Amino acid sequence: MPTTGVPQHWIYSNVDQIWLDSHQFAYQNYNAGKLPEEFFNKLKQSWNIDLTRRKLSEEPINCFVHVAFGKTATNQLE
């Protein structure tokens, strides 16, 4: 998906995704039927997700944010 809203004075821009909670993201996608049970079970094992020790939200929540940054013609990072 192309990045929109980039300031015109930036000569270079990038958008990065920062994960806040990958366990919650996997859990809510499993609950929504977007991940098969077998795949979710593999994630639980490889990511060490223990549903008995950690309460994850039944309702979907934001699990990552996007951060945009760019460089100006004078080499300033914004």
N, CA, C and O atoms as a Tripos MOL2 file, in Angstrom:
@<TRIPOS>MOLECULE
protein
  312   311    78     0     0
PROTEIN
NO_CHARGES

@<TRIPOS>ATOM
      1 N           0.8410   -1.1630    0.0000 N.3       1 MET1
      2 CA          0.0000    0.0000    0.0000 C.3       1 MET1
      3 C           0.9000    1.2450    0.0000 C.2       1 MET1
      4 O           1.8010    1.3550    0.8320 O.2       1 MET1
      5 N           0.6660    2.1640   -0.9120 N.am      2 PRO2
      6 CA          1.5290    3.3490   -0.9760 C.3       2 PRO2
      7 C           1.3020    4.2680    0.2200 C.2       2 PRO2
      8 O           0.1970    4.3680    0.7550 O.2       2 PRO2
      9 N           2.3710    4.9290    0.6170 N.am      3 THR3
     10 CA          2.3110    5.8890    1.7170 C.3       3 THR3
     11 C           1.7200    7.1930    1.1800 C.2       3 THR3
     12 O           2.1270    7.6810    0.1250 O.2       3 THR3
     13 N           0.7630    7.7460    1.9110 N.am      4 THR4
     14 CA          0.1570    9.0160    1.5250 C.3       4 THR4
     15 C           0.4000   10.0450    2.6200 C.2       4 THR4
     16 O           0.7110    9.6950    3.7590 O.2       4 THR4
     17 N           0.2560   11.3100    2.2670 N.am      5 GLY5
     18 CA          0.3990   12.3780    3.2470 C.3       5 GLY5
     19 C           1.8300   12.7450    3.5960 C.2       5 GLY5
     20 O           2.0760   13.4010    4.6080 O.2       5 GLY5
     21 N           2.7750   12.3270    2.7660 N.am      6 VAL6
     22 CA          4.1880   12.6270    3.0240 C.3       6 VAL6
     23 C           4.4320   14.1150    2.7510 C.2       6 VAL6
     24 O           4.0380   14.6130    1.6960 O.2       6 VAL6
     25 N           5.0700   14.8300    3.6720 N.am      7 PRO7
     26 CA          5.3690   16.2440    3.4240 C.3       7 PRO7
     27 C           6.1630   16.4150    2.1220 C.2       7 PRO7
     28 O           7.0720   15.6370    1.8320 O.2       7 PRO7
     29 N           5.8100   17.4300    1.3550 N.am      8 GLN8
     30 CA          6.4290   17.6320    0.0440 C.3       8 GLN8
     31 C           7.9140   17.9730    0.1340 C.2       8 GLN8
     32 O           8.6560   17.7460   -0.8210 O.2       8 GLN8
     33 N           8.3580   18.5160    1.2710 N.am      9 HIS9
     34 CA          9.7770   18.8880    1.3780 C.3       9 HIS9
     35 C          10.6750   17.7050    1.7470 C.2       9 HIS9
     36 O          11.8940   17.8590    1.8230 O.2       9 HIS9
     37 N          10.0930   16.5370    1.9740 N.am     10 TRP10
     38 CA         10.9140   15.3480    2.2210 C.3      10 TRP10
     39 C          11.4110   14.8120    0.8830 C.2      10 TRP10
     40 O          10.6350   14.6530   -0.0590 O.2      10 TRP10
     41 N          12.7070   14.5360    0.8090 N.am     11 ILE11
     42 CA         13.2570   13.9410   -0.4170 C.3      11 ILE11
     43 C          13.3270   12.4170   -0.3050 C.2      11 ILE11
     44 O          13.5150   11.7160   -1.3000 O.2      11 ILE11
     45 N          13.1760   11.9310    0.9000 N.am     12 TYR12
     46 CA         13.1770   10.4910    1.1730 C.3      12 TYR12
     47 C          12.2070   10.2450    2.3210 C.2      12 TYR12
     48 O          12.1510   11.0280    3.2690 O.2      12 TYR12
     49 N          11.4450    9.1590    2.2390 N.am     13 SER13
     50 CA         10.5500    8.8160    3.3540 C.3      13 SER13
     51 C          10.4500    7.3050    3.5050 C.2      13 SER13
     52 O          10.6820    6.5450    2.5650 O.2      13 SER13
     53 N          10.1020    6.9030    4.7020 N.am     14 ASN14
     54 CA          9.9290    5.4890    5.0080 C.3      14 ASN14
     55 C           8.8860    5.3670    6.1040 C.2      14 ASN14
     56 O           8.7480    6.2540    6.9450 O.2      14 ASN14
     57 N           8.1610    4.2740    6.0890 N.am     15 VAL15
     58 CA          7.1960    3.9600    7.1390 C.3      15 VAL15
     59 C           7.6010    2.6290    7.7440 C.2      15 VAL15
     60 O           7.8590    1.6590    7.0320 O.2      15 VAL15
     61 N           7.6540    2.5980    9.0600 N.am     16 ASP16
     62 CA          8.0390    1.3800    9.7690 C.3      16 ASP16
     63 C           6.8960    0.9520   10.6770 C.2      16 ASP16
     64 O           6.1810    1.7900   11.2280 O.2      16 ASP16
     65 N           6.7310   -0.3300   10.8260 N.am     17 GLN17
     66 CA          5.7040   -0.8750   11.7040 C.3      17 GLN17
     67 C           6.3740   -1.3310   13.0000 C.2      17 GLN17
     68 O           7.3250   -2.1120   12.9790 O.2      17 GLN17
     69 N           5.8690   -0.8340   14.1180 N.am     18 ILE18
     70 CA          6.4170   -1.2030   15.4260 C.3      18 ILE18
     71 C           5.3680   -2.0390   16.1590 C.2      18 ILE18
     72 O           4.2560   -1.5820   16.4250 O.2      18 ILE18
     73 N           5.7470   -3.2520   16.4690 N.am     19 TRP19
     74 CA          4.8440   -4.1760   17.1520 C.3      19 TRP19
     75 C           4.8060   -3.8710   18.6390 C.2      19 TRP19
     76 O           5.8450   -3.6910   19.2740 O.2      19 TRP19
     77 N           3.6000   -3.8150   19.1880 N.am     20 LEU20
     78 CA          3.4060   -3.6060   20.6120 C.3      20 LEU20
     79 C           3.1070   -4.9220   21.3240 C.2      20 LEU20
     80 O           3.5370   -5.1290   22.4590 O.2      20 LEU20
     81 N           2.3700   -5.8090   20.6590 N.am     21 ASP21
     82 CA          1.9770   -7.0650   21.3020 C.3      21 ASP21
     83 C           1.6660   -8.1330   20.2570 C.2      21 ASP21
     84 O           0.5260   -8.2590   19.8110 O.2      21 ASP21
     85 N           2.6810   -8.8960   19.8700 N.am     22 SER22
     86 CA          2.4980   -9.9360   18.8550 C.3      22 SER22
     87 C           1.6340  -11.0860   19.3600 C.2      22 SER22
     88 O           0.9180  -11.7060   18.5730 O.2      22 SER22
     89 N           1.6880  -11.3790   20.6490 N.am     23 HIS23
     90 CA          0.8580  -12.4600   21.2020 C.3      23 HIS23
     91 C          -0.6170  -12.1140   21.0680 C.2      23 HIS23
     92 O          -1.4200  -12.9490   20.6520 O.2      23 HIS23
     93 N          -0.9760  -10.8780   21.4220 N.am     24 GLN24
     94 CA         -2.3610  -10.4350   21.3010 C.3      24 GLN24
     95 C          -2.7970  -10.4570   19.8360 C.2      24 GLN24
     96 O          -3.9110  -10.8760   19.5220 O.2      24 GLN24
     97 N          -1.9230  -10.0060   18.9480 N.am     25 PHE25
     98 CA         -2.2390   -9.9820   17.5230 C.3      25 PHE25
     99 C          -2.5490  -11.3890   17.0080 C.2      25 PHE25
    100 O          -3.5340  -11.5900   16.2970 O.2      25 PHE25
    101 N          -1.7150  -12.3530   17.3650 N.am     26 ALA26
    102 CA         -1.9490  -13.7380   16.9350 C.3      26 ALA26
    103 C          -3.2430  -14.2720   17.5450 C.2      26 ALA26
    104 O          -4.0360  -14.9150   16.8560 O.2      26 ALA26
    105 N          -3.4560  -14.0090   18.8290 N.am     27 TYR27
    106 CA         -4.6450  -14.5040   19.5290 C.3      27 TYR27
    107 C          -5.9250  -13.9420   18.9140 C.2      27 TYR27
    108 O          -6.8730  -14.6880   18.6690 O.2      27 TYR27
    109 N          -5.9590  -12.6370   18.6640 N.am     28 GLN28
    110 CA         -7.1900  -12.0520   18.1410 C.3      28 GLN28
    111 C          -7.4490  -12.4760   16.6950 C.2      28 GLN28
    112 O          -8.6030  -12.5790   16.2790 O.2      28 GLN28
    113 N          -6.3920  -12.7220   15.9310 N.am     29 ASN29
    114 CA         -6.5980  -13.2130   14.5760 C.3      29 ASN29
    115 C          -7.0500  -14.6710   14.5730 C.2      29 ASN29
    116 O          -7.8210  -15.0800   13.7060 O.2      29 ASN29
    117 N          -6.5830  -15.4390   15.5190 N.am     30 TYR30
    118 CA         -7.0730  -16.8140   15.6840 C.3      30 TYR30
    119 C          -8.5530  -16.7930   16.0600 C.2      30 TYR30
    120 O          -9.3540  -17.5280   15.4820 O.2      30 TYR30
    121 N          -8.9140  -15.9520   17.0260 N.am     31 ASN31
    122 CA        -10.3210  -15.8530   17.4570 C.3      31 ASN31
    123 C         -11.2380  -15.3950   16.3300 C.2      31 ASN31
    124 O         -12.4020  -15.7920   16.2740 O.2      31 ASN31
    125 N         -10.7200  -14.5640   15.4370 N.am     32 ALA32
    126 CA        -11.5140  -14.0500   14.3190 C.3      32 ALA32
    127 C         -11.5950  -15.0500   13.1640 C.2      32 ALA32
    128 O         -12.2380  -14.7800   12.1500 O.2      32 ALA32
    129 N         -10.9400  -16.2050   13.3210 N.am     33 GLY33
    130 CA        -10.9730  -17.2200   12.2770 C.3      33 GLY33
    131 C          -9.9850  -16.9700   11.1460 C.2      33 GLY33
    132 O         -10.0830  -17.5940   10.0890 O.2      33 GLY33
    133 N          -9.0330  -16.0620   11.3590 N.am     34 LYS34
    134 CA         -8.0530  -15.7400   10.3300 C.3      34 LYS34
    135 C          -6.8140  -16.6280   10.3860 C.2      34 LYS34
    136 O          -6.0230  -16.6610    9.4430 O.2      34 LYS34
    137 N          -6.6480  -17.3450   11.4940 N.am     35 LEU35
    138 CA         -5.5390  -18.2880   11.6370 C.3      35 LEU35
    139 C          -6.1100  -19.6580   11.9770 C.2      35 LEU35
    140 O          -6.9270  -19.7730   12.8910 O.2      35 LEU35
    141 N          -5.6970  -20.6990   11.2590 N.am     36 PRO36
    142 CA         -6.1450  -22.0480   11.6080 C.3      36 PRO36
    143 C          -5.6020  -22.4600   12.9820 C.2      36 PRO36
    144 O          -4.5420  -21.9960   13.4020 O.2      36 PRO36
    145 N          -6.3240  -23.3190   13.6610 N.am     37 GLU37
    146 CA         -5.9310  -23.7570   14.9990 C.3      37 GLU37
    147 C          -4.5400  -24.3770   15.0010 C.2      37 GLU37
    148 O          -3.7460  -24.1160   15.9050 O.2      37 GLU37
    149 N          -4.2410  -25.1880   14.0070 N.am     38 GLU38
    150 CA         -2.9240  -25.8410   13.9520 C.3      38 GLU38
    151 C          -1.7990  -24.8030   13.8790 C.2      38 GLU38
    152 O          -0.7740  -24.9430   14.5460 O.2      38 GLU38
    153 N          -1.9970  -23.7690   13.0700 N.am     39 PHE39
    154 CA         -0.9870  -22.7230   12.9450 C.3      39 PHE39
    155 C          -0.8620  -21.9400   14.2490 C.2      39 PHE39
    156 O           0.2490  -21.6410   14.6880 O.2      39 PHE39
    157 N          -2.0010  -21.6030   14.8770 N.am     40 PHE40
    158 CA         -1.9660  -20.8770   16.1420 C.3      40 PHE40
    159 C          -1.2720  -21.7010   17.2240 C.2      40 PHE40
    160 O          -0.5220  -21.1530   18.0320 O.2      40 PHE40
    161 N          -1.5110  -22.9950   17.2480 N.am     41 ASN41
    162 CA         -0.8360  -23.8550   18.2280 C.3      41 ASN41
    163 C           0.6800  -23.8590   18.0180 C.2      41 ASN41
    164 O           1.4420  -23.8970   18.9840 O.2      41 ASN41
    165 N           1.1110  -23.8200   16.7710 N.am     42 LYS42
    166 CA          2.5500  -23.7380   16.4910 C.3      42 LYS42
    167 C           3.1140  -22.3990   16.9740 C.2      42 LYS42
    168 O           4.2130  -22.3460   17.5250 O.2      42 LYS42
    169 N           2.3500  -21.3140   16.7620 N.am     43 LEU43
    170 CA          2.7830  -20.0090   17.2650 C.3      43 LEU43
    171 C           2.8720  -20.0110   18.7900 C.2      43 LEU43
    172 O           3.8320  -19.4960   19.3630 O.2      43 LEU43
    173 N           1.8670  -20.5900   19.4400 N.am     44 LYS44
    174 CA          1.8850  -20.6480   20.9120 C.3      44 LYS44
    175 C           3.1510  -21.3370   21.4050 C.2      44 LYS44
    176 O           3.7650  -20.8990   22.3790 O.2      44 LYS44
    177 N           3.5330  -22.3980   20.7410 N.am     45 GLN45
    178 CA          4.7220  -23.1340   21.1640 C.3      45 GLN45
    179 C           6.0010  -22.3590   20.8400 C.2      45 GLN45
    180 O           6.8620  -22.1960   21.7050 O.2      45 GLN45
    181 N           6.1290  -21.8830   19.6070 N.am     46 SER46
    182 CA          7.3820  -21.2310   19.2110 C.3      46 SER46
    183 C           7.5510  -19.8500   19.8380 C.2      46 SER46
    184 O           8.6810  -19.4220   20.0740 O.2      46 SER46
    185 N           6.4480  -19.1420   20.1130 N.am     47 TRP47
    186 CA          6.5160  -17.8150   20.7310 C.3      47 TRP47
    187 C           6.3420  -17.8720   22.2420 C.2      47 TRP47
    188 O           6.3570  -16.8440   22.9180 O.2      47 TRP47
    189 N           6.1760  -19.0910   22.7650 N.am     48 ASN48
    190 CA          5.9960  -19.2790   24.2090 C.3      48 ASN48
    191 C           4.7950  -18.4920   24.7440 C.2      48 ASN48
    192 O           4.9040  -17.7850   25.7460 O.2      48 ASN48
    193 N           3.6520  -18.6230   24.0670 N.am     49 ILE49
    194 CA          2.4130  -17.9720   24.5000 C.3      49 ILE49
    195 C           1.7160  -18.9050   25.4760 C.2      49 ILE49
    196 O           1.2880  -19.9960   25.0980 O.2      49 ILE49
    197 N           1.5990  -18.4840   26.7230 N.am     50 ASP50
    198 CA          0.9470  -19.2810   27.7540 C.3      50 ASP50
    199 C          -0.3680  -18.5920   28.1330 C.2      50 ASP50
    200 O          -0.3780  -17.6200   28.8890 O.2      50 ASP50
    201 N          -1.4740  -19.1130   27.5930 N.am     51 LEU51
    202 CA         -2.7800  -18.4950   27.8330 C.3      51 LEU51
    203 C          -3.2640  -18.6730   29.2660 C.2      51 LEU51
    204 O          -4.2250  -18.0190   29.6710 O.2      51 LEU51
    205 N          -2.6230  -19.5400   30.0400 N.am     52 THR52
    206 CA         -3.0040  -19.6910   31.4430 C.3      52 THR52
    207 C          -2.3300  -18.6490   32.3280 C.2      52 THR52
    208 O          -2.8060  -18.3650   33.4270 O.2      52 THR52
    209 N          -1.2300  -18.0830   31.8550 N.am     53 ARG53
    210 CA         -0.4900  -17.0920   32.6550 C.3      53 ARG53
    211 C          -0.7550  -15.6560   32.2270 C.2      53 ARG53
    212 O          -0.4690  -14.7190   32.9720 O.2      53 ARG53
    213 N          -1.2920  -15.4860   31.0470 N.am     54 ARG54
    214 CA         -1.5020  -14.1340   30.5240 C.3      54 ARG54
    215 C          -2.9090  -14.0010   29.9750 C.2      54 ARG54
    216 O          -3.3420  -14.8100   29.1540 O.2      54 ARG54
    217 N          -3.6170  -12.9870   30.4260 N.am     55 LYS55
    218 CA         -4.9640  -12.7160   29.9440 C.3      55 LYS55
    219 C          -4.8750  -11.8200   28.7180 C.2      55 LYS55
    220 O          -4.4240  -10.6780   28.8010 O.2      55 LYS55
    221 N          -5.3030  -12.3440   27.5950 N.am     56 LEU56
    222 CA         -5.3340  -11.5670   26.3610 C.3      56 LEU56
    223 C          -6.7700  -11.1180   26.1030 C.2      56 LEU56
    224 O          -7.7210  -11.7970   26.4910 O.2      56 LEU56
    225 N          -6.9170   -9.9860   25.4530 N.am     57 SER57
    226 CA         -8.2320   -9.4110   25.2080 C.3      57 SER57
    227 C          -9.0320  -10.2440   24.2170 C.2      57 SER57
    228 O          -8.5200  -10.6650   23.1790 O.2      57 SER57
    229 N         -10.2830  -10.4720   24.5530 N.am     58 GLU58
    230 CA        -11.1880  -11.1510   23.6220 C.3      58 GLU58
    231 C         -11.5810  -10.2110   22.4860 C.2      58 GLU58
    232 O         -11.8840  -10.6610   21.3810 O.2      58 GLU58
    233 N         -11.5780   -8.9170   22.7540 N.am     59 GLU59
    234 CA        -11.8920   -7.9080   21.7480 C.3      59 GLU59
    235 C         -10.6100   -7.5030   21.0290 C.2      59 GLU59
    236 O          -9.5730   -7.3400   21.6720 O.2      59 GLU59
    237 N         -10.6580   -7.3390   19.7120 N.am     60 PRO60
    238 CA         -9.4680   -6.8960   18.9860 C.3      60 PRO60
    239 C          -9.0060   -5.5180   19.4560 C.2      60 PRO60
    240 O          -9.8160   -4.6190   19.6820 O.2      60 PRO60
    241 N          -7.7050   -5.3730   19.5970 N.am     61 ILE61
    242 CA         -7.1060   -4.0940   19.9850 C.3      61 ILE61
    243 C          -5.9480   -3.8010   19.0290 C.2      61 ILE61
    244 O          -5.4840   -4.6900   18.3150 O.2      61 ILE61
    245 N          -5.4890   -2.5520   19.0210 N.am     62 ASN62
    246 CA         -4.3410   -2.1970   18.1970 C.3      62 ASN62
    247 C          -3.0950   -2.8450   18.7840 C.2      62 ASN62
    248 O          -2.7830   -2.6620   19.9610 O.2      62 ASN62
    249 N          -2.3960   -3.5930   17.9630 N.am     63 CYS63
    250 CA         -1.2150   -4.3270   18.4220 C.3      63 CYS63
    251 C           0.0780   -3.8040   17.8140 C.2      63 CYS63
    252 O           1.1570   -4.3090   18.1220 O.2      63 CYS63
    253 N          -0.0220   -2.8020   16.9580 N.am     64 PHE64
    254 CA          1.1660   -2.1930   16.3650 C.3      64 PHE64
    255 C           0.8270   -0.7660   15.9550 C.2      64 PHE64
    256 O          -0.3420   -0.3940   15.8540 O.2      64 PHE64
    257 N           1.8630    0.0190   15.7220 N.am     65 VAL65
    258 CA          1.7180    1.3830   15.2180 C.3      65 VAL65
    259 C           2.6390    1.5560   14.0150 C.2      65 VAL65
    260 O           3.6290    0.8400   13.8640 O.2      65 VAL65
    261 N           2.3030    2.4980   13.1820 N.am     66 HIS66
    262 CA          3.1630    2.8510   12.0600 C.3      66 HIS66
    263 C           3.8260    4.1830   12.3680 C.2      66 HIS66
    264 O           3.1810    5.1140   12.8500 O.2      66 HIS66
    265 N           5.1110    4.2640   12.0880 N.am     67 VAL67
    266 CA          5.8880    5.4710   12.2950 C.3      67 VAL67
    267 C           6.4720    5.8820   10.9510 C.2      67 VAL67
    268 O           7.1230    5.0900   10.2690 O.2      67 VAL67
    269 N           6.2260    7.1390   10.5830 N.am     68 ALA68
    270 CA          6.7680    7.6610    9.3290 C.3      68 ALA68
    271 C           7.9280    8.5940    9.6380 C.2      68 ALA68
    272 O           7.8830    9.3620   10.5990 O.2      68 ALA68
    273 N           8.9550    8.5200    8.8240 N.am     69 PHE69
    274 CA         10.0770    9.4420    8.9680 C.3      69 PHE69
    275 C          10.6210    9.7590    7.5830 C.2      69 PHE69
    276 O          10.4480    8.9930    6.6350 O.2      69 PHE69
    277 N          11.2800   10.9030    7.4900 N.am     70 GLY70
    278 CA         11.8030   11.3050    6.2060 C.3      70 GLY70
    279 C          13.0190   12.2000    6.3590 C.2      70 GLY70
    280 O          13.3930   12.6020    7.4610 O.2      70 GLY70
    281 N          13.6170   12.4960    5.2260 N.am     71 LYS71
    282 CA         14.8100   13.3390    5.1940 C.3      71 LYS71
    283 C          14.5390   14.5200    4.2640 C.2      71 LYS71
    284 O          13.9420   14.3700    3.1970 O.2      71 LYS71
    285 N          14.9860   15.6850    4.6890 N.am     72 THR72
    286 CA         14.8180   16.8940    3.8890 C.3      72 THR72
    287 C          16.0160   17.1010    2.9790 C.2      72 THR72
    288 O          17.0070   16.3750    3.0600 O.2      72 THR72
    289 N          15.9130   18.0970    2.1150 N.am     73 ALA73
    290 CA         17.0040   18.4090    1.1860 C.3      73 ALA73
    291 C          18.2710   18.8560    1.9320 C.2      73 ALA73
    292 O          19.3720   18.7580    1.3900 O.2      73 ALA73
    293 N          18.1220   19.3480    3.1830 N.am     74 THR74
    294 CA         19.2820   19.7600    3.9830 C.3      74 THR74
    295 C          19.7580   18.6360    4.9030 C.2      74 THR74
    296 O          20.5020   18.8630    5.8570 O.2      74 THR74
    297 N          19.3070   17.4170    4.5900 N.am     75 ASN75
    298 CA         19.7370   16.2260    5.3340 C.3      75 ASN75
    299 C          19.2140   16.1620    6.7550 C.2      75 ASN75
    300 O          19.7910   15.4680    7.5920 O.2      75 ASN75
    301 N          18.1320   16.8730    7.0440 N.am     76 GLN76
    302 CA         17.4960   16.8110    8.3770 C.3      76 GLN76
    303 C          16.5430   15.6340    8.4180 C.2      76 GLN76
    304 O          15.7520   15.4310    7.4970 O.2      76 GLN76
    305 N          16.6210   14.8730    9.4690 N.am     77 LEU77
    306 CA         15.7000   13.7550    9.6510 C.3      77 LEU77
    307 C          14.4790   14.2560   10.4220 C.2      77 LEU77
    308 O          14.6130   14.8840   11.4720 O.2      77 LEU77
    309 N          13.3060   13.9760    9.8990 N.am     78 GLU78
    310 CA         12.0500   14.3880   10.5400 C.3      78 GLU78
    311 C          11.1670   13.1870   10.7470 C.2      78 GLU78
    312 O          10.0620   13.3160   11.2730 O.2      78 GLU78
@<TRIPOS>BOND
     1     1     2 1
     2     2     3 1
     3     3     4 2
     4     3     5 am
     5     5     6 1
     6     6     7 1
     7     7     8 2
     8     7     9 am
     9     9    10 1
    10    10    11 1
    11    11    12 2
    12    11    13 am
    13    13    14 1
    14    14    15 1
    15    15    16 2
    16    15    17 am
    17    17    18 1
    18    18    19 1
    19    19    20 2
    20    19    21 am
    21    21    22 1
    22    22    23 1
    23    23    24 2
    24    23    25 am
    25    25    26 1
    26    26    27 1
    27    27    28 2
    28    27    29 am
    29    29    30 1
    30    30    31 1
    31    31    32 2
    32    31    33 am
    33    33    34 1
    34    34    35 1
    35    35    36 2
    36    35    37 am
    37    37    38 1
    38    38    39 1
    39    39    40 2
    40    39    41 am
    41    41    42 1
    42    42    43 1
    43    43    44 2
    44    43    45 am
    45    45    46 1
    46    46    47 1
    47    47    48 2
    48    47    49 am
    49    49    50 1
    50    50    51 1
    51    51    52 2
    52    51    53 am
    53    53    54 1
    54    54    55 1
    55    55    56 2
    56    55    57 am
    57    57    58 1
    58    58    59 1
    59    59    60 2
    60    59    61 am
    61    61    62 1
    62    62    63 1
    63    63    64 2
    64    63    65 am
    65    65    66 1
    66    66    67 1
    67    67    68 2
    68    67    69 am
    69    69    70 1
    70    70    71 1
    71    71    72 2
    72    71    73 am
    73    73    74 1
    74    74    75 1
    75    75    76 2
    76    75    77 am
    77    77    78 1
    78    78    79 1
    79    79    80 2
    80    79    81 am
    81    81    82 1
    82    82    83 1
    83    83    84 2
    84    83    85 am
    85    85    86 1
    86    86    87 1
    87    87    88 2
    88    87    89 am
    89    89    90 1
    90    90    91 1
    91    91    92 2
    92    91    93 am
    93    93    94 1
    94    94    95 1
    95    95    96 2
    96    95    97 am
    97    97    98 1
    98    98    99 1
    99    99   100 2
   100    99   101 am
   101   101   102 1
   102   102   103 1
   103   103   104 2
   104   103   105 am
   105   105   106 1
   106   106   107 1
   107   107   108 2
   108   107   109 am
   109   109   110 1
   110   110   111 1
   111   111   112 2
   112   111   113 am
   113   113   114 1
   114   114   115 1
   115   115   116 2
   116   115   117 am
   117   117   118 1
   118   118   119 1
   119   119   120 2
   120   119   121 am
   121   121   122 1
   122   122   123 1
   123   123   124 2
   124   123   125 am
   125   125   126 1
   126   126   127 1
   127   127   128 2
   128   127   129 am
   129   129   130 1
   130   130   131 1
   131   131   132 2
   132   131   133 am
   133   133   134 1
   134   134   135 1
   135   135   136 2
   136   135   137 am
   137   137   138 1
   138   138   139 1
   139   139   140 2
   140   139   141 am
   141   141   142 1
   142   142   143 1
   143   143   144 2
   144   143   145 am
   145   145   146 1
   146   146   147 1
   147   147   148 2
   148   147   149 am
   149   149   150 1
   150   150   151 1
   151   151   152 2
   152   151   153 am
   153   153   154 1
   154   154   155 1
   155   155   156 2
   156   155   157 am
   157   157   158 1
   158   158   159 1
   159   159   160 2
   160   159   161 am
   161   161   162 1
   162   162   163 1
   163   163   164 2
   164   163   165 am
   165   165   166 1
   166   166   167 1
   167   167   168 2
   168   167   169 am
   169   169   170 1
   170   170   171 1
   171   171   172 2
   172   171   173 am
   173   173   174 1
   174   174   175 1
   175   175   176 2
   176   175   177 am
   177   177   178 1
   178   178   179 1
   179   179   180 2
   180   179   181 am
   181   181   182 1
   182   182   183 1
   183   183   184 2
   184   183   185 am
   185   185   186 1
   186   186   187 1
   187   187   188 2
   188   187   189 am
   189   189   190 1
   190   190   191 1
   191   191   192 2
   192   191   193 am
   193   193   194 1
   194   194   195 1
   195   195   196 2
   196   195   197 am
   197   197   198 1
   198   198   199 1
   199   199   200 2
   200   199   201 am
   201   201   202 1
   202   202   203 1
   203   203   204 2
   204   203   205 am
   205   205   206 1
   206   206   207 1
   207   207   208 2
   208   207   209 am
   209   209   210 1
   210   210   211 1
   211   211   212 2
   212   211   213 am
   213   213   214 1
   214   214   215 1
   215   215   216 2
   216   215   217 am
   217   217   218 1
   218   218   219 1
   219   219   220 2
   220   219   221 am
   221   221   222 1
   222   222   223 1
   223   223   224 2
   224   223   225 am
   225   225   226 1
   226   226   227 1
   227   227   228 2
   228   227   229 am
   229   229   230 1
   230   230   231 1
   231   231   232 2
   232   231   233 am
   233   233   234 1
   234   234   235 1
   235   235   236 2
   236   235   237 am
   237   237   238 1
   238   238   239 1
   239   239   240 2
   240   239   241 am
   241   241   242 1
   242   242   243 1
   243   243   244 2
   244   243   245 am
   245   245   246 1
   246   246   247 1
   247   247   248 2
   248   247   249 am
   249   249   250 1
   250   250   251 1
   251   251   252 2
   252   251   253 am
   253   253   254 1
   254   254   255 1
   255   255   256 2
   256   255   257 am
   257   257   258 1
   258   258   259 1
   259   259   260 2
   260   259   261 am
   261   261   262 1
   262   262   263 1
   263   263   264 2
   264   263   265 am
   265   265   266 1
   266   266   267 1
   267   267   268 2
   268   267   269 am
   269   269   270 1
   270   270   271 1
   271   271   272 2
   272   271   273 am
   273   273   274 1
   274   274   275 1
   275   275   276 2
   276   275   277 am
   277   277   278 1
   278   278   279 1
   279   279   280 2
   280   279   281 am
   281   281   282 1
   282   282   283 1
   283   283   284 2
   284   283   285 am
   285   285   286 1
   286   286   287 1
   287   287   288 2
   288   287   289 am
   289   289   290 1
   290   290   291 1
   291   291   292 2
   292   291   293 am
   293   293   294 1
   294   294   295 1
   295   295   296 2
   296   295   297 am
   297   297   298 1
   298   298   299 1
   299   299   300 2
   300   299   301 am
   301   301   302 1
   302   302   303 1
   303   303   304 2
   304   303   305 am
   305   305   306 1
   306   306   307 1
   307   307   308 2
   308   307   309 am
   309   309   310 1
   310   310   311 1
   311   311   312 2
@<TRIPOS>SUBSTRUCTURE
     1 MET1         2 RESIDUE 1 A MET
     2 PRO2         6 RESIDUE 1 A PRO
     3 THR3        10 RESIDUE 1 A THR
     4 THR4        14 RESIDUE 1 A THR
     5 GLY5        18 RESIDUE 1 A GLY
     6 VAL6        22 RESIDUE 1 A VAL
     7 PRO7        26 RESIDUE 1 A PRO
     8 GLN8        30 RESIDUE 1 A GLN
     9 HIS9        34 RESIDUE 1 A HIS
    10 TRP10       38 RESIDUE 1 A TRP
    11 ILE11       42 RESIDUE 1 A ILE
    12 TYR12       46 RESIDUE 1 A TYR
    13 SER13       50 RESIDUE 1 A SER
    14 ASN14       54 RESIDUE 1 A ASN
    15 VAL15       58 RESIDUE 1 A VAL
    16 ASP16       62 RESIDUE 1 A ASP
    17 GLN17       66 RESIDUE 1 A GLN
    18 ILE18       70 RESIDUE 1 A ILE
    19 TRP19       74 RESIDUE 1 A TRP
    20 LEU20       78 RESIDUE 1 A LEU
    21 ASP21       82 RESIDUE 1 A ASP
    22 SER22       86 RESIDUE 1 A SER
    23 HIS23       90 RESIDUE 1 A HIS
    24 GLN24       94 RESIDUE 1 A GLN
    25 PHE25       98 RESIDUE 1 A PHE
    26 ALA26      102 RESIDUE 1 A ALA
    27 TYR27      106 RESIDUE 1 A TYR
    28 GLN28      110 RESIDUE 1 A GLN
    29 ASN29      114 RESIDUE 1 A ASN
    30 TYR30      118 RESIDUE 1 A TYR
    31 ASN31      122 RESIDUE 1 A ASN
    32 ALA32      126 RESIDUE 1 A ALA
    33 GLY33      130 RESIDUE 1 A GLY
    34 LYS34      134 RESIDUE 1 A LYS
    35 LEU35      138 RESIDUE 1 A LEU
    36 PRO36      142 RESIDUE 1 A PRO
    37 GLU37      146 RESIDUE 1 A GLU
    38 GLU38      150 RESIDUE 1 A GLU
    39 PHE39      154 RESIDUE 1 A PHE
    40 PHE40      158 RESIDUE 1 A PHE
    41 ASN41      162 RESIDUE 1 A ASN
    42 LYS42      166 RESIDUE 1 A LYS
    43 LEU43      170 RESIDUE 1 A LEU
    44 LYS44      174 RESIDUE 1 A LYS
    45 GLN45      178 RESIDUE 1 A GLN
    46 SER46      182 RESIDUE 1 A SER
    47 TRP47      186 RESIDUE 1 A TRP
    48 ASN48      190 RESIDUE 1 A ASN
    49 ILE49      194 RESIDUE 1 A ILE
    50 ASP50      198 RESIDUE 1 A ASP
    51 LEU51      202 RESIDUE 1 A LEU
    52 THR52      206 RESIDUE 1 A THR
    53 ARG53      210 RESIDUE 1 A ARG
    54 ARG54      214 RESIDUE 1 A ARG
    55 LYS55      218 RESIDUE 1 A LYS
    56 LEU56      222 RESIDUE 1 A LEU
    57 SER57      226 RESIDUE 1 A SER
    58 GLU58      230 RESIDUE 1 A GLU
    59 GLU59      234 RESIDUE 1 A GLU
    60 PRO60      238 RESIDUE 1 A PRO
    61 ILE61      242 RESIDUE 1 A ILE
    62 ASN62      246 RESIDUE 1 A ASN
    63 CYS63      250 RESIDUE 1 A CYS
    64 PHE64      254 RESIDUE 1 A PHE
    65 VAL65      258 RESIDUE 1 A VAL
    66 HIS66      262 RESIDUE 1 A HIS
    67 VAL67      266 RESIDUE 1 A VAL
    68 ALA68      270 RESIDUE 1 A ALA
    69 PHE69      274 RESIDUE 1 A PHE
    70 GLY70      278 RESIDUE 1 A GLY
    71 LYS71      282 RESIDUE 1 A LYS
    72 THR72      286 RESIDUE 1 A THR
    73 ALA73      290 RESIDUE 1 A ALA
    74 THR74      294 RESIDUE 1 A THR
    75 ASN75      298 RESIDUE 1 A ASN
    76 GLN76      302 RESIDUE 1 A GLN
    77 LEU77      306 RESIDUE 1 A LEU
    78 GLU78      310 RESIDUE 1 A GLU
